[in-house]
Amino acid sequence: MINLAKFIVIASFLAGAFLASLDEETINWTYFIPVMIAGVVGIFLLKSSEKAAAQDDSLLASDKQILETSLNNILANLRDLDGRKDKVPTYDMRFEIDRMFREDLNNFADSRESMKHLFGLMAYADIMSSFAAGERYLNRVWSASTDGYVDEVLAYVSKAHSQFEHALEEWNKAESA
């Protein structure tokens, strides 16, 4: 259904562009209006299909598992890294971040839209606010590691840890509500 809806939108856009290019001063509304209506119907079908696909129970259950596992893995790795951050050479910290967090951060980001359907917009915003702050702090650690700023690397690992702890608290709060 999604492919059919995309085809209708694209075909109506191309047909409308073709009809508009036939005469530079007038448009043949007899043909142009039905093409516009077909485009609006295509957009409606596309949005309806995407919404139905996003709310599929099996997708939501799968994404919930991915989100929970990713968040727990990120926190476990951050606890480990925060505990030994002074033993990791500053210039090597960026490689540790890539190795320890990349996959889980990507998995969480790919599934995050399902949180809106699972917990609602307010809970989504609460979780993502802390998650995004923690992710930014990890990016800051990565950049500071590249530049060799030892104090900043040490400080922002702890800040990232704190933000992801808060994200997990918000997750648990949303799940129990």
N, C-alpha and C positions, 0 to 999 in steps of 0.2 A: 504494500500500500504506500509506503514511504517513497519508493522509487517512482510509482505512478504519479504521486503528488508532485515530486520534483520535476518529472517530465512535463506535467501540465503547466507548472510555473515557468519553466524555461521556454517551452513552446509558445506560451502566451506572450512572454516578454519579447521573444524573437519576432513573432507575428505582429505585435504592436509596433516594434521598431521598424519592421518592413513597411507596414501600412503608413506610418508617419513619414517615411522617406519617399513615398510615391509622389507626393506633391508638397512643395515647400511652403505653400500658403494655406492650404485647406486640408482637413482630415475627413475621410469618409467615415462618418460616425456610425453608419449602418453596420459596418464591419468592425470598427474599432471598439465599440461598446461591448459586443459579445466577447471579444478577445479579452478585454479588461475584466469582465465578469468571470471568464474561465480562469484568469490569473488569480482572482480573489478566492474562487472556489479551491484552486490548487493550494494556495497558502493556508486556507482553513483546513483542508485535508492533511497537509503536511504537519501543521501544528498539532492537530488532533492525534495523528499517528505517533508523533514524537512523544506526546504526553502519555499516551497509552503504553508505549514501550518503556518509558521511564518509570511508570508505576506498576510494572509487571512484578508480581509477588516473588518469582524466582530470582529476578534481577536484584530486587531490594534485599532479599535474604543473602544472596551472594555478595553484594556490595557491603552489607553490614558486617559480614565476616571479614572481608578485606580491610575495611576501615578500622575495625577493632584490632585485628592482628597487626596492621601497620602501625597504629598508634602505640600499641604495647611494645612492639619491636623498637620503635624510635625511642621510647622512654627507657627501655632496658639498655639500649646502646648509649644513650645520653648519661645514664647513671654510671655506666662503666667508664665512659670517656671523662665525665666530670671527676670521678674518683682518681683517675690517673693522668689528668691533664698536665700536671707539672712534670711528668716523666716523658711526655711525648715532645720531641723536638718541634719548635715553633714552625719551621718550614715544612715539616711532615704532617702537620695537623690537617691541612687541606686534603691530603691523600687519605687520611683516616676518615674524614667526613664523607668523601666520595665513596669509600669502601663500605662504610657502616650505614649510611643513611639514604643514598640515592634511590635504591629500589623501593624502599618503604615510602619515601616522600612521593615518588611518582605514582605508586599504587594508590595512596591516599588521595592524591589530587585527581586521579582518573575516576575515582568512585565518589567523590565528595558531593556531587549533585543529588545522590540518593538520600543524603541526610535530610534534605528539605521534605521529602515524602515520608521518611521514617519518623522524624521528630518535629517537623514544622520549621518555619523560617526563623523564629526567635532562637530556638536551640541551635539551629544551623549557624546563625550569626555568632552566638556565644562561643561555640566550639571553634569555628573558623577564625574568629578574632585572635584567640590565644594561639591557635595552630600557626596562623600566618605570622604572628609576632615571633614565635619560636623559629620558624623557618627563616625569617629575615635575620635573626641573631646568628643562626648557623651560617648563613651567607656572609655575615659580617666576620665571623671567625675564619671562614675560608679566605676572605680578602685580606684580613689582618695577618693570616699565616703567610700568604704570598708576599706581603710587604715586610714581614718579620717583626710585627708589633706584638711582643710577648705579653705585655699587660692586657692588651685588648683581647687577645686570644683567650687568656685565662678568664677574664671577666665575662666575655660573651658566651662562653660554654655554659657557665652557671646560669646566665640569664635565659639562654635557650632551654636549659633543663627546667627552670622555673615555669616558663610559658607552656611547655608541653605537659608538665604536671597539671597546670590549670586546665589545659585542653582536655585531659583525661577526666578531671573532676567534672567538667561541664558535660562530657560524654556520659559519665555515670549518672549525673543528675537527669539528663534527657532520657536515658534508658529506663530509669526507675519511675519517671513521671507517667 
